[in-house]
Amino acid sequence: MFRQFNSASAVCSPARAALLTGRYPTRVGVPDVLQPDSTTGLMLTQPTTADVLRTAGYSTMCIGKWHLGSQQPYMPMARGFQQFYGLPYSNDMAPLPLIQNNTVIEQPANLNTLTQRYTQQAVSFISKARTPFFLYMPHTFPHIPMAASTQFQGSTGYGLYGDTVAEIDWSVGQVLEAVRNAGIDDNTLVIFTSDHGPWFEGSAGGLHGRKGETWDGGFRVPFVARFPGHIPPGLVSTTFASNMDVLPTVAHLSGAPLPATTLDGVNIWPLLTGQHGERSEVSRPPFLYFDSWNLQCARVGPWKLHVARYNTPPWIPLPANWRVNLPLASPELYNLEADPSETCDVAANHPDIVASIQASIHAMVPSFPSTVQSIWQSTMSSQPCYCTSGGWPTPPGQ
């Protein structure tokens, strides 16, 4: 179990793009949440984990919510998966077809039985597998609108959210049992994680922020890995890692060659096995926090530096797009190990660390697409403005 594990985004499509490619979503064409009418998706030239494992002889299946492009060239069957059963995007979007491989089998999808049917598909896939396999199973829930089968409705006493989570827990148990029944328990790596922090319900565990924010409440997610005989039971890692590390790690384990594109994730197998204790480290570049194309924070070790934020003052008229990304008047520095809720800015006490992380950001930005570079340059050249002569009222007390 990792206590300091981040997604690469605080919203769903970019987070999934990073998980399946080992690269920042701004590099692979998915900086924002995709819509049903989006004509693009995960960059077609970008290999996925399924593509990588196919080269090592793995069977592949995606069960659940895809959300990396709903036009045919971007759907799972064209992205390394031999089978697909699920929804093309979030369940609050319309139209909402349930798709098997490339065929719509139900529209709109019956949400009440969705988790049950996902689970049946997963158990069937595992029981029939005759080769090593990769099962990617992104559950639809607890994204709203939530739903649960008759078996779980009212079962927890914690409302529909509790019932939904309980059914997902049951589903995980069914999948693990299928692995045991197939006799491959000691040869199967199982990973359980999430794409971002909580939104409608759920807890951020005392972290600052939620889904859609670059505070750690939006980015930090659970990550639990199980591999009997390889990962020691009860091992807890306090070392930072991210969902971009999954692809290089499973490529290492499977012996599959890495994609030709440079990855942002690293192989964290030494952390998973606890080779050097719970505080063992792996070499990695600074971790960058993006909101869409906007770079807002960077993390190095325990230190997280906020350099920009959607921080339009509340006393000015809302802009057309509801928010403006602005540089912070003074960068904010937080020690996430000592202050995980990001409440105590210690930048004034550590100017050397602030300068070092800023220099790392400036060195990394030129490696990103031109949109990131231009927005970064524009953001850093602008000034936080709390009082102007352009008609905005003076802030209270100023």
Summary of the structure (lengths in Angstrom):
residues: 398
radius of gyration: 21.7
end to end distance: 48.4
largest distance: 72.5
contacts: 1262
relative contact order: 0.13
helix: 30%
strand: 17%
